[in-house]
Amino acid sequence: MIRSMALALGVLLSTVAFADPIEGNWRTDSGETARISGGSTFTIVLQTGTHKGRRIGSLKADGGGKYSGEITDPANDKTYSGRGTLNGNNLQMKGCLKLLNWPCRTQNWQRM
C-alpha cells in the first residue's frame, strides 16, 4: 500500500512540476472567469458570464513568461493578434488588429 501511495504521489508531483504557470483560472477585467489550459498550445475558455463555455483564444509559449497567439472578443466575434505577459499572479493580455498590429487593447487578468 505504501508503494502505491508513493507512486500516486510521484505521478501527482510530476504533473504539477510540469504544468505551465499560465495554466489556471483568471479573473478578466470585465469580471468574468477565463480558464487557460493546454500543452504545446494553451486554450482560453470563458467559464462564467453570457459567453460561458466559449473558446476565446489560443496562445503558445515564447519563453520568459511571454505568450503569443490569437484572442477573440466574444462580444463582436473579432479575432486579434494576442500577446500575454505573465508576472506572478498577473497576466497582461494584449490584442491588436492583425494586419496593422495597431490599435491595441490591453487587459490585466488576476489569477484566482
N, C-alpha and C positions, 0 to 999 in steps of 0.2 A: 504494500500500500504506500509506503514512504517513497519507493521508487517511482510509482505512477504519479504521486503528487509532485515530486521533484521534476519529472518530465513535463507535466502540465504547467508548472511554474516557469520552466525554461522556455516552453513554447510561448507563453504569455509575455515573458520579458523580451524575447526576441522580436515579437510582433510590435511591442511598444518601442523598442530600441530603433526599429527601422521605420516607424511612422514619421512622415514629414511634418515639420512644425506647422505648416499651413492647414493641415487637416483638422477638422473640428467644426463647431458651431460658432457663428459670428453674428453679432448684432450690427445691422446696417444703419446708416444714417437715418433712414426712414423708420427705424424701429422694428423692422422685420428680422427674422432669423434666417440666415443662409447657412447651409451645410456644405463644406468643402471636403471631398473625399477623392481618392484615386490611387494612382500608382505612378505610371510614367506621365499620364495626363490627369490633371485634377479637375473634377466636375463640380460646378456650383449649382445647387438646387435650393430654391426657396422652401422653407419649412413652415412658414406662417403667412397669414395675410391673404389678400384677394388672389394672388398668383401662386398659392401654395402648391408644391409639387412640380413647379415649372423649372426646367433647367435654364439657367440664365448665363452660363459661361463655362469656359474651359481654359485652363492655364497649364503651362509647362514650367518646370523649374529652370531658371537661368543660372542659378548659383548665388551664394551670398545673400540669401533672403529675398531674391528678386524673381519674379514670375512674369510670363507674358502669354498672351493668347487672345481670346475674344470674350466680350461681355455684351449681353443683350439687355436692353431696357425693356422690362416686361410691359410697361405702360404704353409704349409705342411700337414694340417689336423691331426696333432698330438695333443693329449689331455694330459694335465699335471695336477698334483695336484696344485690347485691355492690358494693363500692367498692374502688378501687385508688388508692394514692398512691405515685407514683414519686419517688424521691430518689436520683439517680445510678444505681448498680447494685443498689439495694434497692427492693423493691416490697412495700408493706404491703397485704395483701389482707384485707378485712373482709366478713363475711357475716352478715346479720341476718334474722330471721323477717320475711316480707314485710308482714304485716298490722300487727304491733306495732312493727316496727323495733327489736325487742329480744327476746330476748337476742341478743347478737352474739358472734362468734368471729373472732379475728384471727390471721393467719399472716404471717410475714415471709419473702419469697422473695428469693433472691440470683441475680443474672444469672450465667450460665455462660459 
